[in-house]
Each structure stands twice: as C-alpha cells, then as structure tokens.
Amino acid sequence: MKIHVAHSPDSDDAFMFYAINQKKIDTKGYEFIDVLSDIETLNKAALEGKYEVSAISIHAFPYVADKYALLSNGASMGDNYGPMVVSKENISPEDLKEKTIAIPGTLTSAFLALSLYLGTKDFNYKVMPFDEIIPAVKEGKVDAGLIIHEGQLTYEREGLNCVVDLGKWWYEKTDGLPLPLGGNVIRKDLGEKVMKEVSEILRESIKYSLEHRDEAIQYALKYARGLDKKDADKFVGMYVNELTVDYGERGKKAIELFLKEAAEKGFIPSVPDIVFV
C-alpha cells in the first residue's frame, strides 16, 4: 500500500523520516512516498484531504479534523522558544499593531500565536514565502517579519533584532507549556488498523534517528538551508525530541489550550474533537 507522506523540506522533518527514506527500519509492506512542500501549501492541501499523511500547522487542524486524525508522534513544539517577530529598526512590542509584518501564511501556527499575542487578527500583515521574510525585512519592504524554521538561528547574523519570541511569551503565559506549532495528521478513511500501523512506523523512524543521531543529522544537512552541522544539530534538537516521539500529557494540554484560546477569541470556528493515533 502506498502512503504519501507530505512534509516541509526542512532538516528537522528530514531527520524524522530518515529511517523510512533510507530503509533503516521495517515498513511492514507499506511504500512511503515523500512529498516536499512548504507548510502553508501543505495546510491548503490538507483542506482537500490530498495526502494520506501530512505535516500541518496545529492552527490548520480545526479545518481538517473531519478528514484527519492527529498522530501522537511527529510534533514540532517550541519549548520556551519558537517563531519570532524580527525587525531591522528598534521596535517595541507595544508598537507592533501599527507596523506592517510579513507572515509565512494565515494558516500557520506562528500567525495564530502572533494574533493571540496582539489580541487581534486584524493587523497589517503581508503574506510571503517564509524564506523571503528576512530579506524583505532587511530591504525595508516591511517593518517586521514573523520568522519560522532556520531563521530563528540566523536572524542576528543578518543584522536583525528580536522584537518578541512567541515561544517564550507562550511558555511564560501558560506556566511552562510548549507552543504547539506543527503536527502530523493521518487520513481517517484509511481505517483504524492502517492508521495505527503507520503511526507505529513513523514513531520507530523518529526513535531510530534520535538513537543514531550523527548519521541522521548528516542526511538532514542537505535540507538545512545553509546551516553548518553544529547549527543543524541544534535546530533539529529544538524540534525533534521527546515531545516529537509522543505529545504526552504536557503536549496534549498545550494543543487543547492553544486552540481553546483561539476559539474564544473567534480566531478559529471551534475546538474540534482531537483524536490522537
């Protein structure tokens, strides 16, 4: 049976799926096919139920919960760190509502977190591909940028300032919960047996990489977008860890609170029934 696994072309995702792609583990007769695309494109594809398994933003999950269940593995969570708003000029957090901010997509969890931080979705923003945001800030095309992925490690080298780290803000606001960013979902129409088997294979892939870190990092470097091995290892460690193997009660509580607050503000229609596989 063919299972399309859609995810971002990032070092952390490559690290997660290394053991499957390089046939380091038993895939129990399933043929896994990689589909690489940026997270906002994957969010929109999930609205149509396009892929059997997909990485999506937690922000997008309420819109696809009729078609997908949330896998208990594969999470990307910011544990006292996360997406940042950066700027070239000094900007105070209080002034952000008045500024034009580049964002990587309206379905991203980074956008939802920023909306919760500002208390509104009606601020001045400009949607652009995530890898164009730092250049746009440097060139003065926007006042500030909401950065995700490797930009969280490289923005200072580009001469930019951090206005707010949304992961730190959420951690302090919630008495120590991680900020839910991305997760893996699996299509419900595959049936319970297949869903559970695929979940087990994906978990084994993540565990294999964590146990064979050096070889998995070496593989992931091709997706590291200019990071050296040390920084790639640091970035992977931020987003592939024990919470990625399994959300656990802490991770599940973080998702429930994140979506509950978003629903109360009217930023999402409602909190869906969250089924973990």
N, C-alpha and C positions, 0 to 999 in steps of 0.2 A: 504494500500500500504506500502510495506517495503522500508525503506530508510536506507541504511548503512551509518553511519557517522564515517569516519576514522580520527583518531587524535592521537597525542602523549600521552603516559601515564604520563602526567605531571600535576602538581597541578593547573596550570592556565587553561588548557583545561578541566580538571575535574570540575573546578569551573564553567566554561562556560556552560557545559552541565548537570550540577547538576539537574536543574529543569525538564529537559526532562527525565533523567535516573530515577529520584525518583518520576516521575509523579506528579510534583507540578503544572504543567500548562496543559492546554488543547492542545493536539497534533492533534486535528482535524481529528482523524481517521487514522493518519499515525502511523506506527510502526517503531520506530527508534532503530537501532541495532548498538551498539558500536563496532568499530574495533580499537584495540590499536596497534600502531607500531611506531617505531622511524621515524623522519621526512624524512630522506633520503630514507627509504623504501617506505614511502607514496608518495614521489616525483616520484619514479620509477613506482609505481602502477598507478599513475595518467597519466603517459605517455600512458598507455593501457586503460585508462578510466574505471578502475576496480570498483570504488565505486561511488555511486550516489552523495555523499557529502564527501569532504576530506579536511583536513588541508594540505596545501602545502607551500613550500617556495616561496616567491614572485619571486625569481630567476628562479624557475621552470615554472612559469606561461606562459612565451612566448612559451614554448614547448608543452603546453596542451591547449592553448587558442582555438584551433579548436574544442575541445571536451567540454570544461568547460567555464562557466562564473564565474566571481569573485563576491562572495557575499559581500554586502555592510557592513556586520557585521562579527565579529569573528577575526578581525585583531590583530596581535601582532606587536607592533611598539616600537622601542626604542627611547623614547623622551629625548634626551640628555644622553642616556646610551644605552648599547647594548652588543653584543658579544665582547669579549676581547682577545687579544693575551697576554698570560702569560708565564713567564719563571722562572726557578729556579735561574739561574745566572743573573746578571745585563746585559741586552742587550739594546742597544739604538735602537729606531725605524728605524734609518738610516741603521742599520746593518741587519735588518730582511730578506732582499732579499738573504742574504748569508747563512741563517740558515735553518735547517730542521724544518718545522712547522707541527704539527699534526692538521688535519682538520676533521670536522664531516661529510663531504660529499661534492662532487663537485657541487651538485645542490642546496646546502643550500645558503640562502641569506648571511649568515656570510662569506662564501667563496667568494661570489661575492663582498661583501663590502671590504674584505681584498684585493682582486685583484684590485679594484678601488683605494684603499689606496696605494698599492705598484706600481700601474700603469702597472701591468702585471699579467697574469695567469701562466706564466712560471717561477714559483719559486719552491724551493724544498719543497714539501709537502708530507705528508703521511696520507692517509685516514684511520680512525679508528672510532669505535663506540664512540659517544660523551662522554659516561661515563667512557671510558678508557683513555681519553686525559690527565686529571690531574694526574693520576697515572703514565702515560708514561713520563710526564714532570718531575715529582718528582724523578723517577728512572733513568733519564738521557737517556731514549731511543730516545728522540727528544730534540731539543734545546728549542722549544717553542710550545705552544698549543693554538689553536683557540677554546675558550670555549663558550658554549651556556647553556641555562637552568639554573639550580640552582648553577652551578659552578661560576656564576657571583657574588654570595653572599658568597661563601665558599672558594675561591681560597687562600685568605690571611691566613685562618686557616691552610691551607696545606703548608704554608711557601713559597708561590709563589708571584712574582711581576707582576704588570700590565705594559706591555710594551706600549700598546695602547688600548684605549677604542674606538671602531669603531663607537659607537653611538654618543659619544661626538665629535669625528672627523667630522662625517657627519653633526651634528647639527651646528657646527661652520662653516663648509664649505658652507652650504646651507642657512645661516642666519635664523636658527631656525626651520628647518623641522625635523620631526621624521624619523628614519631609518626604512624602511619597511622590516619586517622580514618574518612573516607568514601571511597567509590569508586562508579563507575557500572558496572552489570552489564547484560549483554545475553543474552536467552534463546537457548540453543543450538539450539532447534528451528527457528529462523529460517533456519538454513543458513549455510554459510561465506560465500557471496557477499554476502548481505544484511547479515550481521554486520560484514563488512569495510567495506561501503559506508556503513552507518550510523555506524560508528566514524570514518570519514574526515569525514563531515558534522559530527559533534559536535566533532571536533578543529578543523575550519575555523571553527565557531561560536566556540569559545574563543579562537582566534587572532584572529578579527575583533574581538572585544571588547577584547582586550589592545592591538590596534593602533588602535582607535577608543575609547579609554578613557572620554573625557569623556561621549560620548553614551550609552555602555553603563552608566556609573555613574548618569547621570540617569534612565535606565529602571529601574535596580535600586533606586533610592531608595524606590520605592513599597513595597518589601519589606523596608526597613531597620529597621522597628520602632523609630522614634523617633530613630535616629541622624541627625545632620546630614550634609551632603555630605562634609565632611572625614573624619569618623569612618567613614562608609560606605565611602569610598575606602580607608581604612586597613584596615578589616575585609576587604574584597574582596581587597586586596593580600596579606593573610595567607593566604587560602585559594584564590586563583586566581592562579597563577604558572607558572613553567616546569615544576614538578612536575605541574601540572594538565594542561598540554599533553601531557606524556608522563612516566610514572613515572621512566624512565631506570633505570640500574643501582642508583643510590642508593635510589630509591623502592621498587624491587622487593626489594632486600635488606632494607629496613625491614619490609615486609609479611611476608616469609618469617621474619624473626627474631621479630616480634611474635606471629605465630601459632605458631611453634615453641615459644616460651617458654610460651604459653598452654596448648599441648597437654601440655608436660612437667609443668605444674602440675595438669593434669586439668581446666582451666577450659573447654576445648573438646574434643570427642571425638578429633580428629586433625587434622593439617595436610592439607588437600586438595591435589590436583594443581592448581596455579594456572596457568590458561591466559589469557594476555593477548591481546586482539584489537586 
